Amino acid sequence: MIINDMHDFSDITDNIETIKEMAAQGDADAQNKIGVCYQCGLSDFPKDFVKAVEWYTKSAMQGFIKAQFNLAYCYLNGMGVEVDDKAGVEWFMKIAEQGNTEAMNNVGFSYETGMGVEKDVNKAIEWYTKAAELGDKTALENIRVLS
């Protein structure tokens, strides 16, 4: 779940007590949802980016892709943590290595621009190509632009 202001969070708020219990038991999806609650100030949770990052981290460390995305964006945007492009890109790489084409594009963009990694157009093309081979149209356009 990548956070944006237009998302309908009723799936979380309508089930918050169950989500709290599941998160306390270590459920990665529920932990990510608790992070969302803190990030957005949902239900009885105060808006607290630091606590959001704590919950995203618990979930992300279990390999939960939505939490890994949320954590990457927190690092890239300085939400609850200092801006850290390198850490953000490292999380995108973990997601990309799981076959996620959006993350592959983000890693490619990082190499293309030098955001969080040393600029390397060849590595950018490699990541874009991996995503394109999985049918990602954005990656195809990125390759076309770089070629």
Backbone torsions as a table, in degrees:
resi	resn	phi	psi	omega
1	MET	NA	108.0	176.3
2	ILE	-92.0	128.3	-169.9
3	ILE	-76.1	134.6	166.9
4	ASN	-147.4	159.3	-172.6
5	ASP	-70.9	-14.5	-174.8
6	MET	-97.6	3.5	-175.9
7	HIS	-75.1	142.4	174.5
8	ASP	-86.3	113.2	-176.8
9	PHE	-97.9	16.5	-177.7
10	SER	-62.0	-28.5	177.3
11	ASP	-62.9	-25.0	176.7
12	ILE	-89.8	-53.6	-172.6
13	THR	-65.5	-31.2	179.5
14	ASP	-72.2	-18.3	-176.6
15	ASN	-124.4	26.4	-169.1
16	ILE	-61.3	-38.1	-179.0
17	GLU	-64.8	-42.7	177.1
18	THR	-64.0	-42.1	179.6
19	ILE	-62.1	-42.4	178.0
20	LYS	-59.4	-45.4	-180.0
21	GLU	-62.8	-45.2	-178.9
22	MET	-65.9	-38.9	178.6
23	ALA	-63.6	-41.9	179.1
24	ALA	-63.5	-26.7	178.8
25	GLN	-87.0	-0.8	175.5
26	GLY	96.9	11.1	178.7
27	ASP	-68.6	120.2	-174.3
28	ALA	-63.7	-41.2	178.8
29	ASP	-62.2	-45.5	179.8
30	ALA	-65.0	-38.8	178.3
31	GLN	-62.5	-41.5	176.3
32	ASN	-60.7	-42.9	179.9
33	LYS	-64.5	-34.5	174.9
34	ILE	-64.9	-39.7	175.2
35	GLY	-58.5	-43.4	177.5
36	VAL	-60.4	-42.3	179.5
37	CYS	-59.5	-44.1	178.5
38	TYR	-69.1	-39.3	-178.4
39	GLN	-65.1	-38.1	-174.0
40	CYS	-102.2	-6.1	-178.0
41	GLY	68.7	45.0	-177.7
42	LEU	-88.7	156.3	177.9
43	SER	51.4	-128.9	-178.1
44	ASP	-97.2	18.8	-179.3
45	PHE	-94.7	128.4	173.8
46	PRO	-72.8	151.6	176.0
47	LYS	-65.9	118.9	-176.0
48	ASP	-152.8	100.2	-176.7
49	PHE	-67.3	-33.1	179.1
50	VAL	-62.8	-46.5	178.3
51	LYS	-67.0	-34.6	176.2
52	ALA	-58.8	-46.4	179.6
53	VAL	-62.4	-39.1	178.7
54	GLU	-59.4	-45.4	-179.2
55	TRP	-71.9	-39.4	176.4
56	TYR	-60.4	-40.4	-179.3
57	THR	-63.4	-45.1	177.7
58	LYS	-55.7	-45.3	-178.9
59	SER	-71.1	-45.4	-177.5
60	ALA	-62.3	-36.2	-179.7
61	MET	-65.7	-18.8	175.7
62	GLN	-89.5	1.0	177.8
63	GLY	90.2	13.1	-178.4
64	PHE	-76.1	112.4	-170.7
65	ILE	-60.8	-42.6	-179.2
66	LYS	-59.5	-40.5	178.5
67	ALA	-69.0	-36.3	178.1
68	GLN	-63.4	-41.0	175.1
69	PHE	-61.8	-48.7	-178.2
70	ASN	-59.6	-41.1	179.6
71	LEU	-66.5	-42.1	177.7
72	ALA	-58.2	-45.4	-179.9
73	TYR	-66.3	-34.6	176.2
74	CYS	-61.7	-45.1	178.5
75	TYR	-65.2	-41.1	-178.0
76	LEU	-70.2	-26.6	-176.5
77	ASN	-109.7	2.8	178.6
78	GLY	64.4	42.0	-179.7
79	MET	-102.8	101.4	-179.3
80	GLY	85.8	-7.6	177.6
81	VAL	-145.0	164.2	172.9
82	GLU	-66.5	147.8	174.1
83	VAL	-56.8	128.0	-178.7
84	ASP	-146.5	89.5	-178.7
85	ASP	-58.3	-39.0	-178.7
86	LYS	-61.5	-46.5	179.4
87	ALA	-65.0	-40.0	177.9
88	GLY	-60.0	-45.1	-179.9
89	VAL	-67.9	-36.4	177.6
90	GLU	-60.6	-39.6	177.1
91	TRP	-67.5	-40.5	176.6
92	PHE	-61.4	-37.4	178.8
93	MET	-64.1	-41.2	177.8
94	LYS	-59.3	-41.5	-179.7
95	ILE	-69.5	-44.0	-179.6
96	ALA	-59.8	-39.3	-179.6
97	GLU	-66.5	-14.6	175.9
98	GLN	-91.5	4.2	175.0
99	GLY	94.5	12.8	-178.6
100	ASN	-84.5	117.8	-175.0
101	THR	-70.5	-32.1	177.0
102	GLU	-61.6	-43.2	178.5
103	ALA	-67.2	-36.8	177.1
104	MET	-60.3	-41.7	176.4
105	ASN	-63.4	-40.3	178.9
106	ASN	-64.7	-39.7	176.6
107	VAL	-66.2	-43.2	176.8
108	GLY	-58.3	-44.4	178.3
109	PHE	-61.8	-39.4	179.5
110	SER	-61.4	-44.3	177.0
111	TYR	-68.5	-36.1	179.6
112	GLU	-63.0	-39.6	-174.5
113	THR	-101.1	-14.5	-175.5
114	GLY	80.3	22.3	179.6
115	MET	-82.9	107.0	176.8
116	GLY	80.7	-6.6	177.7
117	VAL	-143.2	166.1	175.0
118	GLU	-69.8	133.6	-178.5
119	LYS	-59.7	131.0	-178.3
120	ASP	-156.5	98.3	-176.5
121	VAL	-62.2	-34.5	178.6
122	ASN	-64.0	-42.1	177.0
123	LYS	-67.2	-35.8	176.7
124	ALA	-59.5	-47.5	-179.7
125	ILE	-62.9	-38.2	177.5
126	GLU	-58.6	-46.2	-178.7
127	TRP	-69.4	-40.9	176.9
128	TYR	-62.2	-38.8	-179.8
129	THR	-65.0	-42.0	177.3
130	LYS	-57.0	-44.5	-179.6
131	ALA	-67.6	-40.9	-179.3
132	ALA	-63.6	-38.5	179.3
133	GLU	-64.3	-20.5	176.8
134	LEU	-95.5	9.6	173.9
135	GLY	93.0	12.3	-177.9
136	ASP	-79.9	117.1	-177.3
137	LYS	-71.5	-33.3	177.6
138	THR	-61.5	-41.6	179.0
139	ALA	-62.5	-40.3	177.2
140	LEU	-59.1	-43.0	178.4
141	GLU	-65.7	-40.0	179.2
142	ASN	-62.5	-40.8	177.8
143	ILE	-64.4	-43.7	-179.6
144	ARG	-59.7	-42.1	-178.3
145	VAL	-65.9	-38.6	-177.9
146	LEU	-79.0	-20.7	-175.6
147	SER	-83.3	NA	NA
